[in-house]
Amino acid sequence: MTDTPAKPRGRRPGGTDTRGTICEAALLLFSTMGYDKVSLRAIARAADVDPALIHHYFSGKSDLFAQTVLDLPLDADRLVADALAGPRDRIGPAAVAAFLAAYDAPGGGRERFTAMLRSAVAEDIVQRPLSEFMSKEVFGAIAERLGHSDFKLRGQLAVSLVLGMALSRYILRLPALESVSDQVLIEGMGRAMQELLVEDW
């Protein structure tokens, strides 16, 4: 009689398909629950892996979101640092510039963002993770670093500003917005962004 090998117990070990399994679980949870309500521990449970494995493949929740939902190497921490690196009176324009740079990132950044915006018009569930991610990890983080107690509100207002512009420019294709240069947008929208993220109300 041949002994049958016992089935290994415990969570899935790291392997060639582990990263893909984590990504699939993360994409499902982000798409159904939004960004804020999903934790790395919940993703690990859904993927049946040890939570430490997620940190082996991704630097954190925002990195995992960017590489699964956005499918872009979008470093939220770097975007925040870049926006805050210059003079305080230029943080607003710098934040707008960072958004436009991410939107036009090599490898189909614009196409990916635009596709998500198009889907969001018909399916609200697609929009929620993107807006939550941007308001919390990018714009809200900038306002929080500047010491504003209402950073969550400021972050969401900032998201409404940039996503409204993106919708109008790339989907509705309003002629003036479509033809204007990025630099003009940075300066014009930067004034509003400065008020939202930096100035005291």
C-alpha positions in Angstrom: 0.0 0.0 0.0 1.4 3.3 -1.1 1.3 6.2 1.4 -0.6 9.2 0.2 1.4 12.5 1.0 -0.4 14.6 3.5 -1.8 17.8 2.3 0.3 20.7 3.6 -1.4 22.8 6.2 -1.2 26.5 6.6 -1.4 29.4 4.1 -0.1 29.3 0.6 3.7 29.7 0.5 5.4 32.2 -1.8 5.6 30.9 -5.4 5.5 31.9 -9.0 1.8 32.6 -9.0 1.6 34.1 -5.5 1.8 37.7 -6.7 -0.9 37.1 -9.3 -3.1 35.5 -6.7 -2.6 38.6 -4.4 -3.4 40.9 -7.3 -6.6 39.1 -8.2 -7.8 39.1 -4.6 -7.0 42.8 -4.2 -8.7 43.8 -7.5 -11.9 42.0 -6.4 -12.0 43.6 -3.0 -11.1 47.1 -4.2 -13.7 46.9 -6.9 -16.5 45.7 -4.6 -15.6 47.5 -1.3 -13.7 50.6 -2.3 -10.3 51.7 -1.2 -10.8 52.7 2.4 -12.6 49.6 3.7 -10.0 47.1 2.3 -7.1 46.2 4.5 -3.9 44.3 3.6 -5.0 41.6 6.1 -8.3 41.2 4.3 -6.5 40.8 1.0 -4.2 38.2 2.5 -7.1 36.2 3.8 -8.8 36.4 0.4 -5.6 35.3 -1.4 -4.9 32.7 1.3 -1.4 33.9 1.9 0.5 35.2 4.9 0.2 39.0 5.2 4.0 39.3 5.1 4.0 38.0 1.5 2.1 41.1 0.4 4.9 43.3 1.7 7.4 41.1 -0.2 5.8 42.0 -3.5 4.4 45.5 -2.7 5.5 48.4 -0.6 2.1 48.9 0.9 -1.7 49.2 0.3 -1.3 52.2 -2.1 1.3 50.5 -4.1 -0.8 47.3 -4.4 -3.8 49.4 -5.5 -1.8 51.3 -8.1 -0.4 48.2 -9.6 -3.7 46.2 -9.7 -6.5 48.7 -10.2 -4.6 51.5 -12.0 -2.1 49.0 -13.4 0.5 51.8 -13.1 3.7 52.2 -11.1 2.1 55.1 -9.3 4.1 55.9 -6.1 1.7 57.9 -3.9 4.4 58.7 -1.4 6.6 60.1 -4.1 3.8 62.3 -5.5 3.2 63.7 -2.1 6.9 64.3 -1.5 7.3 66.0 -4.9 4.3 68.3 -4.3 5.7 69.4 -0.9 9.4 69.7 -2.0 9.1 73.2 -3.4 8.0 76.5 -2.0 4.7 76.5 0.0 3.1 79.0 -2.4 3.7 76.6 -5.3 2.2 73.4 -3.6 -1.1 73.7 -5.5 0.5 73.9 -9.0 2.9 71.2 -8.0 0.0 68.9 -7.0 -1.7 69.5 -10.3 1.5 68.9 -12.2 1.9 65.6 -10.3 -1.6 64.5 -11.3 -1.0 65.3 -15.0 2.3 63.5 -14.9 0.7 60.4 -13.5 -2.2 60.6 -16.0 0.4 60.7 -18.9 2.7 58.1 -17.4 4.4 55.8 -20.0 2.8 52.5 -20.7 -0.8 53.6 -21.3 -1.4 55.8 -18.3 -3.8 58.1 -20.0 -5.7 55.3 -21.7 -6.0 53.4 -18.3 -7.3 56.5 -16.4 -9.6 57.5 -19.2 -11.1 54.0 -19.4 -11.7 54.0 -15.7 -13.4 57.4 -16.0 -15.6 56.2 -18.8 -16.7 53.1 -16.8 -17.4 55.3 -13.8 -20.0 57.3 -15.7 -22.1 54.1 -15.9 -20.8 52.1 -12.9 -20.2 54.0 -9.7 -18.5 51.1 -8.2 -15.6 51.5 -10.5 -15.1 55.1 -9.6 -15.1 54.8 -5.8 -11.7 53.0 -5.3 -9.9 55.5 -7.6 -11.4 58.6 -5.9 -10.8 57.2 -2.4 -7.2 56.3 -3.2 -6.4 59.7 -4.6 -8.2 61.6 -1.9 -6.6 59.6 0.9 -3.1 58.8 -0.3 -2.3 61.8 -2.4 -4.3 65.0 -1.9 -5.6 64.3 1.6 -2.1 63.3 2.6 -0.7 66.6 1.3 -3.3 68.6 3.4 -2.6 66.4 6.4 1.2 67.0 6.2 0.4 70.7 6.1 -1.4 70.4 9.4 -5.0 70.8 8.4 -7.5 68.9 10.6 -10.0 68.8 7.8 -7.6 67.1 5.4 -10.2 64.5 4.4 -12.6 67.1 3.1 -9.7 69.0 1.4 -8.5 65.8 -0.2 -12.0 65.0 -1.6 -12.4 68.5 -2.9 -9.1 68.3 -4.6 -10.1 65.0 -6.2 -13.3 66.6 -7.5 -11.2 69.3 -9.1 -8.8 67.1 -11.0 -11.2 64.3 -11.9 -13.7 66.9 -13.2 -11.0 68.4 -15.3 -10.0 64.9 -16.6 -13.6 64.1 -17.4 -14.1 67.4 -19.3 -10.8 67.3 -21.1 -10.5 63.6 -22.1 -14.0 62.3 -22.3 -16.4 65.2 -22.9 -13.5 66.8 -24.9 -14.5 70.4 -24.3 -12.6 72.3 -27.0 -10.8 74.9 -24.8 -9.7 72.3 -22.3 -8.6 69.9 -25.0 -6.4 72.4 -26.8 -4.8 74.1 -23.8 -1.3 73.2 -22.7 -0.6 71.3 -19.5 1.3 74.3 -18.2 -1.7 76.6 -18.5 -3.8 74.0 -16.7 -1.1 73.7 -14.0 -1.1 77.5 -13.4 -4.9 77.9 -13.7 -6.0 74.9 -11.6 -3.0 75.3 -9.4 -4.6 78.4 -7.9 -7.7 76.5 -6.9 -5.6 73.6 -5.7 -3.5 76.0 -3.6 -6.7 77.2 -1.9 -8.0 73.7 -1.3 -4.8 72.1 0.1 -2.7 74.9 1.5 -4.6 78.0 2.6 -6.4 78.4 5.9 -10.2 78.8 5.6 
